[in-house]
Amino acid sequence: MQQITNSSRVFLVHDHADLHLHQGEIGVVCSSWHSPTVAYEVEFQPDGKPIRLLLLSNQIHFVSKE
């Protein structure tokens, strides 16, 4: 299993309909926090407009390079 770090490409596990982001949407990790729990600030660009979310590790998955 690949470790998620800054600049990693990740995809959403679930929809965020209120922000027009859908399961499978790909974003880039901008920063991470490790206390009190692991969380990632991820930027998505649906329709070319950047949206940043703070997401827990179970809300995203690493995009493999295959």
N, CA and C atoms as an extended XYZ file, in Angstrom:
198
Properties=species:S:1:pos:R:3:atomname:S:1:resname:S:1:resid:I:1 pbc="F F F"
N         0.837       -1.187        0.000 N   MET     1
C         0.000        0.000        0.000 CA  MET     1
C         0.880        1.247        0.000 C   MET     1
N         0.627        2.141       -0.912 N   GLN     2
C         1.401        3.369       -1.068 CA  GLN     2
C         1.031        4.378        0.018 C   GLN     2
N         2.024        5.052        0.574 N   GLN     3
C         1.782        6.080        1.579 CA  GLN     3
C         1.425        7.391        0.886 C   GLN     3
N         0.416        8.071        1.405 N   ILE     4
C        -0.006        9.360        0.854 CA  ILE     4
C         0.886       10.454        1.430 C   ILE     4
N         1.462       11.269        0.553 N   THR     5
C         2.322       12.385        0.946 CA  THR     5
C         1.906       13.626        0.178 C   THR     5
N         2.540       14.760        0.496 N   ASN     6
C         2.270       15.982       -0.276 CA  ASN     6
C         2.560       15.721       -1.748 C   ASN     6
N         1.720       16.253       -2.599 N   SER     7
C         1.789       16.110       -4.058 CA  SER     7
C         1.273       14.762       -4.560 C   SER     7
N         0.830       13.873       -3.670 N   SER     8
C         0.232       12.613       -4.114 CA  SER     8
C        -1.084       12.882       -4.816 C   SER     8
N        -1.358       12.088       -5.835 N   ARG     9
C        -2.666       12.135       -6.483 CA  ARG     9
C        -3.554       11.121       -5.783 C   ARG     9
N        -4.746       11.586       -5.387 N   VAL    10
C        -5.685       10.738       -4.652 CA  VAL    10
C        -7.070       10.865       -5.281 C   VAL    10
N        -7.946        9.905       -4.969 N   PHE    11
C        -9.323       10.025       -5.432 CA  PHE    11
C       -10.284        9.887       -4.267 C   PHE    11
N       -11.451       10.530       -4.422 N   LEU    12
C       -12.488       10.514       -3.394 CA  LEU    12
C       -13.164        9.155       -3.310 C   LEU    12
N       -13.426        8.717       -2.097 N   VAL    13
C       -14.121        7.460       -1.873 CA  VAL    13
C       -15.637        7.671       -1.955 C   VAL    13
N       -16.118        8.840       -1.536 N   HIS    14
C       -17.550        9.142       -1.509 CA  HIS    14
C       -17.831       10.490       -2.155 C   HIS    14
N       -19.065       10.690       -2.595 N   ASP    15
C       -19.503       11.977       -3.147 CA  ASP    15
C       -19.508       13.067       -2.087 C   ASP    15
N       -19.271       14.296       -2.536 N   HIS    16
C       -19.478       15.509       -1.748 CA  HIS    16
C       -20.371       16.389       -2.622 C   HIS    16
N       -21.641       15.999       -2.691 N   ALA    17
C       -22.589       16.616       -3.625 CA  ALA    17
C       -22.728       18.114       -3.422 C   ALA    17
N       -22.640       18.566       -2.177 N   ASP    18
C       -22.780       19.993       -1.904 CA  ASP    18
C       -21.674       20.818       -2.572 C   ASP    18
N       -20.539       20.194       -2.865 N   LEU    19
C       -19.420       20.869       -3.536 CA  LEU    19
C       -19.255       20.422       -4.982 C   LEU    19
N       -20.198       19.614       -5.465 N   HIS    20
C       -20.167       19.088       -6.830 CA  HIS    20
C       -18.929       18.230       -7.089 C   HIS    20
N       -18.503       17.502       -6.054 N   LEU    21
C       -17.399       16.555       -6.179 CA  LEU    21
C       -17.976       15.154       -6.043 C   LEU    21
N       -17.531       14.266       -6.899 N   HIS    22
C       -18.119       12.932       -6.959 CA  HIS    22
C       -17.082       11.841       -6.691 C   HIS    22
N       -17.572       10.694       -6.249 N   GLN    23
C       -16.713        9.546       -6.004 CA  GLN    23
C       -15.822        9.317       -7.224 C   GLN    23
N       -14.536        9.119       -6.982 N   GLY    24
C       -13.590        8.892       -8.067 CA  GLY    24
C       -12.901       10.151       -8.555 C   GLY    24
N       -13.381       11.319       -8.132 N   GLU    25
C       -12.754       12.595       -8.520 CA  GLU    25
C       -11.304       12.601       -8.029 C   GLU    25
N       -10.383       13.014       -8.892 N   ILE    26
C        -8.959       13.010       -8.559 CA  ILE    26
C        -8.512       14.395       -8.135 C   ILE    26
N        -7.720       14.430       -7.050 N   GLY    27
C        -7.166       15.676       -6.538 CA  GLY    27
C        -5.714       15.465       -6.135 C   GLY    27
N        -5.085       16.554       -5.679 N   VAL    28
C        -3.680       16.530       -5.275 CA  VAL    28
C        -3.575       16.958       -3.812 C   VAL    28
N        -2.799       16.207       -3.033 N   VAL    29
C        -2.594       16.536       -1.624 CA  VAL    29
C        -1.694       17.763       -1.526 C   VAL    29
N        -2.176       18.792       -0.816 N   CYS    30
C        -1.413       20.036       -0.642 CA  CYS    30
C        -0.649       20.050        0.682 C   CYS    30
N        -1.237       19.452        1.719 N   SER    31
C        -0.586       19.383        3.023 CA  SER    31
C        -1.238       18.278        3.842 C   SER    31
N        -0.574       17.924        4.951 N   SER    32
C        -1.116       16.868        5.801 CA  SER    32
C        -0.908       17.218        7.265 C   SER    32
N        -1.776       16.659        8.084 N   TRP    33
C        -1.709       16.824        9.536 CA  TRP    33
C        -1.673       15.438       10.146 C   TRP    33
N        -0.985       15.315       11.275 N   HIS    34
C        -0.862       14.000       11.909 CA  HIS    34
C        -1.262       14.033       13.376 C   HIS    34
N        -1.866       15.126       13.816 N   SER    35
C        -2.310       15.207       15.204 CA  SER    35
C        -3.531       16.106       15.283 C   SER    35
N        -4.572       15.760       15.929 N   PRO    36
C        -4.748       14.556       16.727 CA  PRO    36
C        -5.081       13.322       15.890 C   PRO    36
N        -5.391       13.497       14.601 N   THR    37
C        -5.635       12.368       13.707 CA  THR    37
C        -5.065       12.719       12.339 C   THR    37
N        -4.841       11.729       11.513 N   VAL    38
C        -4.290       11.978       10.178 CA  VAL    38
C        -5.366       12.578        9.284 C   VAL    38
N        -5.037       13.715        8.662 N   ALA    39
C        -5.946       14.391        7.729 CA  ALA    39
C        -5.113       15.028        6.620 C   ALA    39
N        -5.760       15.221        5.483 N   TYR    40
C        -5.066       15.769        4.310 CA  TYR    40
C        -5.870       16.914        3.716 C   TYR    40
N        -5.169       17.986        3.339 N   GLU    41
C        -5.795       19.054        2.581 CA  GLU    41
C        -5.587       18.691        1.109 C   GLU    41
N        -6.698       18.503        0.404 N   VAL    42
C        -6.639       18.038       -0.979 CA  VAL    42
C        -7.317       19.061       -1.883 C   VAL    42
N        -6.658       19.390       -2.986 N   GLU    43
C        -7.236       20.325       -3.960 CA  GLU    43
C        -7.777       19.559       -5.156 C   GLU    43
N        -9.035       19.834       -5.456 N   PHE    44
C        -9.711       19.298       -6.631 CA  PHE    44
C        -9.984       20.469       -7.556 C   PHE    44
N       -10.144       20.198       -8.848 N   GLN    45
C       -10.413       21.273       -9.800 CA  GLN    45
C       -11.543       20.895      -10.748 C   GLN    45
N       -12.752       20.689      -10.210 N   PRO    46
C       -13.873       20.424      -11.118 CA  PRO    46
C       -14.184       21.698      -11.898 C   PRO    46
N       -14.413       21.569      -13.151 N   ASP    47
C       -14.714       22.724      -14.014 CA  ASP    47
C       -13.617       23.779      -13.969 C   ASP    47
N       -12.375       23.390      -13.626 N   GLY    48
C       -11.256       24.324      -13.624 CA  GLY    48
C       -11.200       25.264      -12.437 C   GLY    48
N       -12.121       25.109      -11.487 N   LYS    49
C       -12.138       25.971      -10.297 CA  LYS    49
C       -11.595       25.181       -9.109 C   LYS    49
N       -10.513       25.675       -8.476 N   PRO    50
C        -9.935       24.919       -7.364 CA  PRO    50
C       -10.835       24.915       -6.133 C   PRO    50
N       -10.971       23.724       -5.543 N   ILE    51
C       -11.701       23.537       -4.293 CA  ILE    51
C       -10.795       22.717       -3.383 C   ILE    51
N       -10.575       23.209       -2.162 N   ARG    52
C        -9.756       22.462       -1.202 CA  ARG    52
C       -10.620       21.931       -0.080 C   ARG    52
N       -10.362       20.672        0.273 N   LEU    53
C       -11.079       20.007        1.357 CA  LEU    53
C       -10.080       19.422        2.340 C   LEU    53
N       -10.464       19.395        3.605 N   LEU    54
C        -9.693       18.682        4.607 CA  LEU    54
C       -10.362       17.327        4.783 C   LEU    54
N        -9.647       16.268        4.441 N   LEU    55
C       -10.224       14.927        4.406 CA  LEU    55
C        -9.442       13.965        5.287 C   LEU    55
N       -10.153       13.031        5.886 N   LEU    56
C        -9.518       11.986        6.670 CA  LEU    56
C        -8.973       10.905        5.741 C   LEU    56
N        -8.058       10.116        6.243 N   SER    57
C        -7.407        9.106        5.404 CA  SER    57
C        -8.387        8.076        4.844 C   SER    57
N        -9.513        7.835        5.527 N   ASN    58
C       -10.484        6.863        5.012 CA  ASN    58
C       -11.418        7.460        3.957 C   ASN    58
N       -11.256        8.748        3.639 N   GLN    59
C       -12.097        9.400        2.637 CA  GLN    59
C       -11.425        9.508        1.270 C   GLN    59
N       -10.154        9.108        1.205 N   ILE    60
C        -9.399        9.179       -0.045 CA  ILE    60
C        -8.566        7.906       -0.214 C   ILE    60
N        -8.160        7.651       -1.452 N   HIS    61
C        -7.242        6.547       -1.763 CA  HIS    61
C        -6.192        7.054       -2.736 C   HIS    61
N        -5.004        6.505       -2.612 N   PHE    62
C        -3.876        6.843       -3.485 CA  PHE    62
C        -4.171        6.393       -4.912 C   PHE    62
N        -3.863        7.223       -5.874 N   VAL    63
C        -3.997        6.853       -7.290 CA  VAL    63
C        -2.710        6.144       -7.694 C   VAL    63
N        -2.841        4.903       -8.102 N   SER    64
C        -1.649        4.148       -8.505 CA  SER    64
C        -1.095        4.711       -9.806 C   SER    64
N         0.176        4.483      -10.032 N   LYS    65
C         0.855        5.002      -11.216 CA  LYS    65
C         0.782        4.038      -12.387 C   LYS    65
N        -0.006        2.978      -12.248 N   GLU    66
C        -0.115        1.974      -13.314 CA  GLU    66
C        -0.915        2.503      -14.478 C   GLU    66
